Amino acid sequence: MSAEPLSQTEIDRRLESLPGWALEGDRITRTFRLPSHFAAAALTVHIAQIQDELNHHSDLTLGYNTVALSVHTHDAGGAVTEKDLALAARVASAAPAHGAE
């Protein structure tokens, strides 16, 4: 998967298919709300598994009933790349099974 920085136009276009995700500065972010702390913790573990599978890791924050991600690619000078969007898509696909909104 490419570690080439994506253009602003490409990032904006791709985020249209990832509801709730946003570009904030040099990274894409998303906060999920969950029905309980346990559900948030379970989603955090699931995200960690996805990150290991992709060998691409985000900043991941567990709150009482929230999980927040912030991701960009260090190998691309801290820019958003295809790797980040692939991670976001996998997380977006997994989150509903945990009750995430």
C-alpha positions as CSV (number, residue, x, y, z in Angstrom):
1,M,0.0,0.0,0.0
2,S,1.3,3.4,-1.0
3,A,2.9,5.8,1.6
4,E,2.6,8.7,-0.9
5,P,0.8,11.7,0.5
6,L,-2.7,12.2,-1.0
7,S,-3.9,15.5,-2.3
8,Q,-6.4,17.6,-0.4
9,T,-8.9,16.9,-3.2
10,E,-8.4,13.1,-3.0
11,I,-8.6,13.1,0.8
12,D,-11.9,15.1,0.7
13,R,-13.3,12.8,-1.9
14,R,-12.4,9.7,0.0
15,L,-13.7,11.0,3.3
16,E,-17.2,11.4,1.7
17,S,-17.5,7.6,1.9
18,L,-16.3,7.5,5.6
19,P,-19.1,9.3,7.6
20,G,-17.9,10.8,10.8
21,W,-14.2,11.0,9.7
22,A,-12.7,14.4,9.2
23,L,-9.4,15.9,8.2
24,E,-8.0,17.9,11.1
25,G,-4.7,19.5,10.3
26,D,-2.4,16.8,8.9
27,R,-4.4,13.8,10.1
28,I,-7.8,12.1,9.8
29,T,-9.8,11.7,13.0
30,R,-13.0,10.1,14.3
31,T,-14.6,9.7,17.7
32,F,-17.0,6.9,18.2
33,R,-19.7,6.9,21.0
34,L,-20.6,3.5,22.4
35,P,-23.3,2.3,24.8
36,S,-20.9,1.5,27.7
37,H,-17.3,1.6,28.8
38,F,-17.0,-2.1,28.2
39,A,-18.2,-1.7,24.6
40,A,-15.6,1.1,24.1
41,A,-12.8,-1.1,25.5
42,A,-13.8,-4.0,23.3
43,L,-13.8,-1.7,20.2
44,T,-10.3,-0.5,21.3
45,V,-9.0,-4.0,21.3
46,H,-10.6,-4.7,17.9
47,I,-9.0,-1.6,16.5
48,A,-5.6,-2.7,17.9
49,Q,-6.0,-6.0,16.1
50,I,-6.9,-4.2,12.8
51,Q,-3.8,-2.0,13.2
52,D,-1.6,-5.0,13.7
53,E,-3.0,-6.7,10.7
54,L,-2.3,-3.6,8.6
55,N,0.9,-2.8,10.3
56,H,-0.3,0.8,10.6
57,H,-1.1,2.3,14.0
58,S,-3.1,5.4,15.0
59,D,-3.2,7.4,18.1
60,L,-6.1,5.7,19.9
61,T,-7.8,7.1,23.0
62,L,-10.3,5.2,25.2
63,G,-12.7,7.3,27.2
64,Y,-15.6,6.2,29.4
65,N,-17.9,5.4,26.4
66,T,-15.9,6.8,23.6
67,V,-13.0,5.8,21.3
68,A,-11.1,8.4,19.4
69,L,-8.6,7.8,16.6
70,S,-6.2,10.2,15.0
71,V,-4.1,8.9,12.1
72,H,-1.5,9.9,9.6
73,T,1.6,8.3,8.1
74,H,4.9,8.9,9.6
75,D,6.7,7.4,6.6
76,A,5.2,10.1,4.4
77,G,6.3,13.0,6.6
78,G,3.1,13.0,8.7
79,A,0.8,13.3,5.7
80,V,-2.5,11.4,5.0
81,T,-2.0,8.4,2.7
82,E,-3.9,5.4,1.4
83,K,-2.7,3.5,4.5
84,D,-4.7,5.9,6.7
85,L,-7.8,5.7,4.6
86,A,-7.6,1.9,4.6
87,L,-7.3,1.8,8.3
88,A,-10.3,4.2,8.7
89,A,-12.4,2.0,6.4
90,R,-11.6,-1.1,8.3
91,V,-12.4,0.6,11.6
92,A,-15.6,2.0,10.2
93,S,-16.7,-1.4,9.1
94,A,-15.9,-3.0,12.5
95,A,-17.4,-0.3,14.8
96,P,-21.1,-1.0,14.4
97,A,-20.7,-4.5,15.7
98,H,-19.7,-2.9,19.0
99,G,-22.7,-0.6,19.1
100,A,-20.7,2.5,18.0
101,E,-22.3,5.6,16.6
